[in-house]
Amino acid sequence: MKVRAGFIIISLFLLSCGTGQVENVSNLKPITGTWQLISGTLIEEGDTTHTDYTKNVSFIKIINNTHFAFLQHDLNKGKDSAVFVAGGGSYSLKDSLYTEHLEYCSARDWEGNDFTFTIAIKKDTLIQRGTEKVESKGVNIEKYIKLKN
């Protein structure tokens, strides 16, 4: 009987030693995760520019339930020209309307701006379309794929 009582006490102790609250997976938004930018299209004053983000740079966007962050760097490890861009902040999502509230950015002039996009998520692909009004007045379309854990 003493062994059984000891086992129960030890079991209860071990169960109470969690690492903190576990986020309820059912509360996660479909947009949460780590996304790698694959391509970008800028349509400005009738001109269309396509950028392949799989060749010379790597760009990821990390989105949790309340905030986003993005990181970009060159793939040549700075040997020809060092590029590093980072930023983040909070966001809001209502239906397909996604708005980033940029609070931190290595391009400091961009801080304090809101960027609104229409998004579509299909399986592991995120497409966001909107106008970034800081540098251009054109339509920006970005295509991301979700990275696996």
HELIX and SHEET records of a PDB file:
HELIX    1   1 LYS A    2  LEU A   15  1                                  14    
HELIX    2   2 VAL A   25  ASN A   27  5                                   3    
HELIX    3   3 ARG A  108  TRP A  110  5                                   3    
SHEET    1   A 9 ASP A  47  ASP A  52  0                                        
SHEET    2   A 9 GLY A  33  GLU A  44 -1                                        
SHEET    3   A 9 VAL A  57  ILE A  63 -1                                        
SHEET    4   A 9 HIS A  67  ASP A  74 -1                                        
SHEET    5   A 9 PHE A  84  LYS A  94 -1                                        
SHEET    6   A 9 LEU A  97  CYS A 105 -1                                        
SHEET    7   A 9 ASP A 114  LYS A 122 -1                                        
SHEET    8   A 9 THR A 125  THR A 131 -1                                        
SHEET    9   A 9 VAL A 139  LYS A 146 -1                                        
END                                                                             
